[in-house]
Amino acid sequence: MTPIASARDAPTLSAQALSDSLKEAVKAWVPKVRHALDDEFVAQLGRLGLQRNGKHVPLDKMSLPESSIAIRRRVEALVSRESLSEGTAERGYDNVIRELTYTLLNRLVGLKAMEVRRLLYLPPPGQPNEAPEATEVVTNIPGQARSRYLRDFRAAGGSRYKYEDDADEALLRDGLTASFRHVTDEIRVLFDPDHEYACVWPTHAALTSVLQLINDGLPADAYRAQDFLGWVYQFFNREEKKRVRDENKGIPRSSYELAVINQFYTPSWVVKALVDNTLGRLWLQMHPDSALQPKAPPPMPADRPDDAPVADYLVPRTGERIRYQTVTGDGQVATFKRAIDITLIDPACGTMHFGQYAFGLFYQMYLDEIENAGKSGWPADPSIVEPRDIPAAILEHNLFGVDIDARAIQIASLSLMLTAKEAALSHGFSPLDVKVRRSNLVVANAVDLGAERLRLLLDRIGSKLGTPELRQRLFKAIWGNLQHVGELGSLVQVRESVAQVLEDWVDTRARAKGLTKLIPSDSGLQLELGSLLTEAYLARARQLELDRQLLESEAGQLQQELLVAIEKAAAETEADPAERLFAEDTARGLKLLQVLAHKYDVAVMNPPYGAFVPSVRDFVKATYPLSYNDIYATFIERGTQLVSPEGYVGALVSATFINLDSFKDLRAQILLKRNPLVVVLELGLGILDDANVRAAALVVRGRQS
C-alpha cells in the first residue's frame, strides 16, 4: 500500500479539461467520423434490404446467407419499433442509423481514451485465466499496422487470422469483440457486444478508415482530457439539435427531442464554481482545517496549472454560519458527517461533468479523514482505512445522477469509472484495484406498466387500504407520474404523491376515530384545536396519539410494499434487451424511485431550459405551481426538495429568473424565503456552446423552516 504522504505527493487526480483549441478540433472531428459511420450503416442496411421509406425488400426476394438473415430480422424489428415510436418510417430508420453509429463510435473512442490514459487492462489473447495486462486495441504499435492486442490476438489464433481469405477482416472484428466483452465484464457499461445496436458490423474497409480517423484525427491530449467523452456526446447531436429547433420552434415533442435540444456541456470553471460553493462549502463548514481550504487567491481558469482539489472558487458569504450543525435521529447534535455519508446528486446529469470534478473533492475528503481521524471535530475512525479503496467508495456511496437519455448515462458511467481508475493510478495503485459493486447513475426511462396492470396491482396490495376510493386516488397519483417518466426525469414524484395520499388517508381515519395530533406549546401539550387539558384527558390523548402513530406506521408499510411491487412489475416489463441500459446495475425496474427517495447533502446541475413536452404541462403545473413556467425553474424547486435543510443546491440556469415577472413566485417563495440565496453569479452570453442564452449560476440553502 502506498503511504499517505506518497499519495498526497502523487500526480493530480485527472487530466485537465479540453483547451479551447482542442475543443474546436473535436467539434470539427466528430461530424467527420459520424458521417463515415452513418454512410456505412446506411449501405449495410441497404444490403439487408431495409429502406428508409419503409418499403423493405421481402426476405424471400433476397439471397442472404443465414447469418445475414438473422441480422436482418433483428434490425428490421428495431426499425419497426422506432418507426412506431417516431410516427414515420423515415424518422424511425434515421433513429436506428444514429444508434448504430453512436454505439460503435463510443466504444471505439472509449477504448482509445482508456489506452491513452494507460487504463486498459485485458487478459492476454488465448490466455483468459491469466492476469489482465496493460495493452492497446485501437492504437497501433508505432511503425506497424496493428495494435499490440491485435498482434497478440493474431498470434494466438493460429492460421485463422493469417492465411484465410478474410483473415484481416476477421481479426479486426473478433479482436474488437473480445476486447468489448472483457471490458464489459469489468466496467459493465457501453461495451456489451450482444446488445441490439451492436448486431451490424461495418465492412473492413470502412472500419479501418474510421480507426484511422480515431488514431490520426485528434492528438492524444484530446483523449486524455477529463471531459472529452462528454464533448463528443454534445457535438454528435448538433445536427439533430438544429433539426428539432427548426421543425418545431424549439418545443420538444418527445423525451428524445427534449434531451437533444438541451445538450449543453457546462464549462469546467463553472462546474468548479458550483461544486466548490456547495460540496466544498459544506465540508469546510464541518472541517475548516481541511486541505480543501484555499491558501491563496484562485488563478484564472486558463492559468490553473493542474486540477489539484482545492475549493478556491468558494465565494464568502457575510453572516453565514461557519460551522455545520444538525440534530441526529437520536437527538444528538452533530457538527460533521463522515465522508462516506455525504451524498451529491445531479438530477439532470448528462455525462456527469459535475460528478467528475466532485470526485476529486471527495477523494481529498477521505484523505482528510485518514489524516485527522481521532482529533477533535473528526470521526474516531476514518470512513475508509485503505486509500486504494477510496475510488470505488466514491462511486458507490457519494455520487448519484439521473438523466432521461440512456446514452448520456452510458457515457457518464464510463467517464466516472475512468476517473476512478485514473485516481488509483495517479496515487500509486493499479487501475485493477478499482472494484465497483454498484453504481448510482440511473436512466429515467419510461416503463409502461399499463393502466389495467397498475389497477390490478393496487387492488392486490391495496386490499388492506379499505376503500375503492383510496385505491382510485393512489392510482391517479402513481399513474400521473409513471406514464411520463421519460419526459419528467427527476421531476417525477411517485413517492411524494403516494405519501400525500396516505397521509390524507391517515388523517381522515384518525379524525373519524377521534384521534388528533398532540402538539407542544409554551403551556404544555395541547390538541390541535383545543384548550389546555386535564391530566386525565392528557393521558387519554397520549393513548390516542399512539393509536394514530400505529395508523401512520401502517400507511408507511403500505407505501413501501406498494413501491417495491411497482419496481418489480417494472422490471418484468423490460424483457426486451433493446429497452435496457448497458449498465447492469440500472437495467431493471425503476431504480429511479430509490434514488429520488433519499435526502442529499448537495444537488448540482445544468438543467434543461425552455418549454416542457406538451403532454406533461398540466401535470407539472399542478405539481410545481411556483416554478412550472420553465423547465430550469422547476428543476431548481425540485433540487430544494432533494436536499436536507443543511444542504446546498447549485445550478447553472438562464438569468431570466432575476427580473422577469413570470418568475416572481420562484423569487418570492423559494429563493428569498424558503431556500435563501447564497451565491448568484450573472455570467452573460457565450457560456454554453451553441446556446443563445444569458446564463447565471446560483447556490441556495436547503429548505429553511
N, C-alpha and C positions, 0 to 999 in steps of 0.2 A: 504494500500500500504506500502511495506517495504521501510523505508527511505534509501536514497543513502548511507549513512555511513554504515548502516547494510548490504546493498547489497555488498559493497566493502569488508566487512569482512566475507562474506559468503564463503562456500566451493568453490573450484575451479570449473570451468565450466563443466569439463568432466573427466571421468576416464582416466588413462594413457593408452598408447598403450600396446599391449601384450608383456610380457617379453619373452626373448629367450626360456626359458623353457616351458612357456605356448604355445608359437608358435609351438614348436616341438610336444607338446601334441595335439594341434589342427590338425597339419599335419597328425598325426597318427590316429586321431579320425575320420576325415572327410571320408576317404575311407571306414571305418567300417560301418558307418551309411548309406553312399551312397549305398554300395553293398547290405546291408539289404533291402533297399527300391527298388533298381534295381531288385533284385531277386523276390521280392514280386510282382512288377508290371509286370514282365515277366510272372509269374504264373497267374496273373489276366487276362492279355491279352490272355493267352492260354485258360483260362476258357471261354473267349468270342469267341474263335475260330479263333483268329488272330495269324498268324505265321510269324516268321522273314523272311522266304523266299518268302513271298507274296502269298503263296498258302493257303488262308484263308478257313476255313470250311464254306460252304454255310449256311446261316441262316436257310433255310428250313430243314437242316440236323441236327439241334440242337434243344434241348428242353430248351429254355431260358425263364424265366419269362419276362413279358412285360417291367418291369423296366430295366432289363439287355439288352433287345433288343435295347432300346433307347440309352443306353450307348455304346453298340457295334457299332451302326451306327455312333455315334459321333467320337469314337476312330478310326474306320475304315477310316472315312473321313480325320482325322489327319494323319494317316499312309500313305494314298494315296497321300496327298499333300506333305508330307515330302519326300516320295519316288521319286516323280516327281522332287522336288527341288534338291535332292541329287544325283539323277541319278541311284540309285539301291534300290531295296526293302529292303535289309538288312540295309543300312545306314539310310533310312527313318524310319524304325522300331526302330533302335537304338536312333534316334533323339527323337522319341516320348517317349520312356522309359526314356531317360535323362531328358526331360522336365517335365514329370510326377513326377519324383523323385525330381528334383530341386525345383519345385513349392512347394511341400509339405514340404520338408526339410527346405526351407527358411521360410515358415510360422511358423513351429514349433520352430525353433531356434530364429525367430524374436519375437515370444511370450515369449520365455524363457528369451531373453535379456531384454525385456520390464519389465518382472516380477522381475528379479534380480536388475534392476535399479529403481524399485518402480515407473514405468511409466505406468503400465497397469491399466486403469480405465474402468469398464464396468457397465452397469445398473444391479441391482440385478436380477437374473433369475426370470421370471414371473412377473416382475415389470418394463416394458420397459419405463414407463414415470417417473420413479424415477431418481434422480441424480446419475451419474456414481460414483462408489466407487473403491478404490484400491483393487485388487484381484489377484489371480493366477489361471491359467488354466492348465498349463503344470506341474508346481511344486507341488508335493504332500504336504499335511499337514504332518509335522513330525510325524512319527509313524503310519500314516494312508495310505490307498491305493488310496486315491483320493485327488485332489486339492480342494481348497476352493470353486472355481467356480463350479466344477462338483458336489461337495457335495450339494451346494445350488440348482443347476440345477436339481439334482435328487429329492430333497425335493419338488421343485416347480412342478415337472412333475407327481406327483401322482403315480398311480400304474404302469404307462408305464415303468418306469425305476427301478421298484422294483420286480415285480412278473412275467413278461412275459419272455419267453424263451431266447430272445435275448436282455434282459434288459441292461446288461453291455455294449454290443457292441453298441446298440442304444444310450445309454447315452454318450459314448465317441464320437461317430460320430456327434450326434446332438449338444452336448455341444461345440465341436470344431467349428462346422459350425456356431453356434450362435455367438461365440466369433469372428470368422473371419468376420462375417457380421458387427458386431458392430465396429470392428477396421477399416474395410473398410469405414464405414460411416464417421469416423473421419480423418483417415490418407489418404485414397484413393489410396493406393499403395499395391500391392503384395497379399493382402488377399481376393480378390473378390471370394466368394465361387461359383459363377456362371461361372467362366472362363472355357474355354475349357479344360485346363490342370488340372482342379480340378474335372473332372467328374468321375474319378476312385478312389475308396477308398481301402486301404489295408484291409486285414482281421483283426479281432480284435486282434488275437494273434500277428500278425506282427506289428500292430500299437502300442500295449502296449510294445512290445520288443524295438521298436525304441524310444518310450518315455523314457524307462528305460535307453537307451544309452545316451539320451539327459540329463536326470537328474543326472545320476551317472557317465557318461563317462568323464566329464570335471568339474573342480572346478568352483564355482560361479565367481571367479575373471576373468576367461576367457570370460564369457558372459558380464561381466561388462566393459571389455576393449573397448575403443572407436573404435578400428579398427577390432574388432572380426568378424563382418559380412563380411568385405572385405577380410579377410584371408580365411574365409570359401569359398567365391566365387573363390579365386585363387586355393585353394587346391582341390576343387571339380573337376577342369578340368585338373589336372596334367596328367592323363592317355590320355585324348584326345590330349593334347599338344604334348606328345611323339608320339602318332599315326600319327598326321599330319606331324610332322617333319620327321618321318621315311618313310612315304608313298610318300612324295613329296619334300624331301630335304629342308623342311622349307619354301617352296614357297606356300603361301596360294592360294587356288583355289576359295574361296568364302569369303563373308564378315564374315560368321561364323568362318571359319578357321583363317582368319586374326585376329579376336577378341581373339580366343582361344590361339594362339601361342604368343600373346602379352600381356597376363595377368601376369604382374609382379608388385607386390604391392610395393609401394615406402616406404622405411623405414621412420619412423616418424621423425627422426632427419634431414633427407634430406628434407622432406616436410617443416619442420620448417625453415631450412636454406633458401629455395627458397621463402617461403612466407614472412619471415622477411625481405629479401632483395628486395622484390617487394612492397607488400602492406605495410609492416612496414616502409620501406624506404620512400614511398610516404607520409604516414601520418606524419612521423616525420619531413619531409621537410615542411609540412604545419604547424605542431604544435610541435616544439622542446620541449615544456613544457608538452607534453603528458605523461600519466602514462605508456605508452608503452616504453618510453625511459629507456634503461637499466641503472641500478645503480651500477652494479658490473660485473666483468668478468663472462662469462657463465660457468656453470658446465658442465662436460661431460654428454652425454645423460643418462648413467646409474645412474648418481649421482643426476639427477634432481629430487627434492622431489615431484613436482606436475606439472601440466600443466598451472600454472598461466600465463596469457597473458603478455608477455614482449618480445620485439624484440631484444633479446640479442645475436642472431646469425647474426646480421647485420654486414656486412664487410665494414668498412670505405673506401671511395674512394677519393684519393687525387685529389683536384681540383673540386670535384663535387659541383654543385650549392646546397647550403644548404637550400634555400627557394623555395617552389613551386611557380610558376608564370605562368599564362596563360591569354590570351585575350578572353573575353566572346563575345557572339554574338552581343552585342550592343556596342562593342569597349572598354569596361571597363577592367582594369587589376585586376585579382583576385589572391589572394595569398592562397586561400584554397577552398575546396569544402565541402559541407555538408556531413556528414557521410552517409546519406540516398542516396546520389547521386553517391557515389563511388562504382564502379562495378568491379567484378572479374569473369573471365571466365576460365574454364578448358575445352579446345576444344577436349580433349580425356580423359574424366573424370573418366572412370571406375566407381568405387564405391565412388568417390568424396572424397578421402582421403585429398587432398589439401583443399577442402572446409570445412571439419570438423575442421581442425586446424585454417583456416582463420576465422571461425565463432567466435572463442574466441577473436581474434584481433578486429573484427568488434564490438563485444559486448563492449569491452573496449573503442573503439572509440565513441560509442554512450554515454557511461558513461562520457567520457571526455567532450563531448558537453554539457551534462546536468550540469556538474560541472562548466564549463567555459563560458557558453553562456553569451553574452553581453560584454565580455572582448575584448580587442584589439587582432585582429588576429583570432577571433572566431565569429561564426554567432550570430546575435542578439537573436535568439531563437533556442533551440535545435531541431534537426530533429524529435526526439521522446521525448515527455514530460514524459510519464509514463514508468518506467523501465520494468514493466510487459509486455509492448508491443514490447520490443526490439527483442526477439527471432523471432517472426513472421515477423518483419520488415526485418531482415537479410535474411530470406528465400525468401521473396517477392521482395526485392529491390537490394540486394547486390551480391548474389551468383548465378552463371549461369554455366551450364555444358552441354556438348554434348558427346554422345558416339554412336557407331554403334551397341552395344549389349544391347538389351532391358532388359536382366536380370541384367546387371550392373546398368542401370538406376533405376530399381526397388529397388535394394539394396541401391543405393546412396540416393534415395528419403527417404527410411525408415531410413537410418543412419542419415541423416540430420535432419529428424523430431525428432528422439530420442535425437540428440544433442541439438536441440532447447528445447525440453521438460526437458531435464536434466539441461539445463541452467536455466530455470524457477525454477525448484525445488531447485537447489543449491543457488539461490538468494532469496529464501524465498517465492516463488509464487507456485501456483498449476500448474502441467503439463496441466491441462484443460484450463489454461489461454492462451495457445498457439493455436490461431485460424489462420490458414494459408489459405488465399483465393486463392492463385495461387502459383505454383512452376515454376522454370526456368530451369528444367532439361529436356532435350529432347533427343529422340532417332532419329538418322539419319537413319531411316528405309526406304528402297526403296518403293516408291509409283509409281506404274505403271499406268500412265495416258494413255499410248499407243500413238504411233506416230500420228495416224489419229485423235484421240481426241484432242491432243495438237495443230495440224494444224487447226482444226475447231475452237478451242478456239482463236487462233491467228487471224484467218480470221474474227471472230465476233468482237473481241475487236480492232483488227488492221485495221478496215475499215477506221479509221482516219489516219492511217500511210502512206497512199498514194500509195505505190508501192508494188507489189508482191515480188520484190527483197528484200525489207526491211523485209517483213514478213518471207521470207526464211532465212535471216540472224538471225533474232530473234529465229526462230525455231531451227536452228543449235546450237545457243548459249545455249538455255534453255535445249534442248534435250541432249546435250553433258554433262550437269551437272546432270539432273534429273535421267537419266537412270542408273547412277552409284552412287546414294546417299548412298546406303548401303556399298559400298566399299570405298567411299571417306570421308564420315562423314563431319567434319568441313571444309574439303578442297574444298567442292563444292563452286562455285562462281556464283550462279544464278543471284543474284542482281548485282554483279560487271560486269558479262558478258552482261546482259541486258543494264546496264548503259553505257557500252562502245559502244554497237551497236547504242544506241540512241544518244550518244554524237557524233559519227561519222555522224549520220543522220542529227543532228542539224547543224553540221559544213558544210556538203555538201549543205543543203538547204540555209544556211546563205550565203555561198560564191556565190551560184547561184543568189542570190538576191543582191549581192554587200555588204553584211553585214559582217563586220570584227570586231574582238575584239579590244577595246582600251586597251592599257597597259601603266602604268605610266613609266616615265623616269625622269632623272635629269632635263631635259629641258622642261618638261611638258608632256601632253598626246600625244601619237603617235599611228599610226596604226602599226600593227604587222610588216609590211614590209616597212613602209613608212617613209618619212622625216617629219619635223615639219609642222604643218598645220596652215592655217589661221583661224581666229576666225569663219568665216562663215563655213568653212569646218569642224571645230571642232563641231559647233552646229549640222551640218548635221550628223557628225559621232556619236555624242551622241544620236541622234534620232535613227540612225541605230543600235546602241548598245542596246537601249531599245527594238527595234524590235527583236533583237537577243535574248534578255532575255525572251521575250514572247515565242519564239520558245523553249527555254530551259525549261521554265515553263510548256509548253505543253508536252514536252518529259517527264518531271518528273511526270506529272499527268498520262500519259500513262503507265509509268513504275509501278506506284502504282496500277492502275486498273488491269494491267496485272498480277502482283504478287498476288493480292488479289484473282483474278479469279483462278489462279493456285492452291492456297491453298484451295479454296472452292472445286475445282474439285478433289483435292487430298483427301479431307475429304469424298467425296462421294464414292471414291473407297475403303474405309476402312469399309465397312459394316460388313465384317466377324469379329466377336469378337476375333477370334484367331489371327487376324492380328493387333489387337490394343494393346496399352500399358495398364497395370493395372491403371496407373496414369490417372485420369480423365482429368487433365489439358493438357496432351500431347497425348490424344487418337485420336485426329482428325487432319487431314491436315498436312501441312509442317510448324509447328511452328519453325522448324529449320531455315526457311528463316527469320523469325522475329528476332530470337536470333542472327543470323550472320549479321544482318543489322546494329547493333549498334557498336559504338566505346567504348571500355572498358578501364578502368584505369590500369588493371592488367590482364595478362594472365599467368597462371602457368600450368605445365603439365609434365607428364611422357608419351610421345607419343609412338606409335608403332615404331618398328625398322625393318630394312631389306627391302625386296622386296615388291612391290605393287602386288595386284591381276593382272594377265596378261591383263585382259580386260580393265584396266584403264591406262596402262603405257603410251600410246600415248597421251591421254588427259592430264595426269599430266606433261609430258614433254613439251607440248605446253603451259600449263597454268603456270607452275612453272619452267621456264628454268634455274634458278640459283640453284635449290635445288632438282631436280627430282630424283637424283641418290639414295636416301634413304628416307624412309618414315619420319624418325625423322627430317631430314634436311628440308623437305617440311613443316612439322608442325612448325619448327622454323620460317620459312618465313611467314607462314600463321598467326602465333601469332603476328608477327610485323605488319601485315595488320589489325589485330583486335583491336590493342590498339591505343590510342591517342598519339600525339607527346610527351606529358609529362608523358606517362605511362611507364610500365615495362613489359618485358616478362621474365619468369623464366622457365627453363626446365631441366629435368634430361635426358641425352642423352648418346649415345656412344661417347667415346673420340676420335673416328676416324676423326672427323671434324678438329681436331687440326693440323694434319700434312699430311693426305692423299691428294694426288694431285687431286683426284676426287671431293674434297670439296673446291677447290680453289676459285670458284665463290662465294660460300656461305661466305667464309672468306673475300674475297676482296671486294665484292659488298654490303654485308649485315653487317657482324659482325665488319668490320674495317672501314666502311664508312657510310652506311645509318642508321644502328642501332648499335651505339657504345657499346662495351662490358663494363659492369660494374663489373661483378664478373665472374671468371672462377675457379671452384674447380675440380681438377682432383682427382677422388675418387678411381680408381683402380678396381680390381676384387672383386667379392663377395658381391656387393651392392644389387643386385637384386636376389631374391631367384630363383634357377634353371636356371639362365641366365649366360652363359659364355661370359661376355662382360665387357670390361674395361669402366667404367662409368665416366661421368663428369657432373657437374652441372654448368649452365651458366645463367647469367642475362644480358639482353640487354635493352637499352633505346628504346622508341618509335621512329618512323621514324623522322630522322633529315633532314631538307632541305639542 
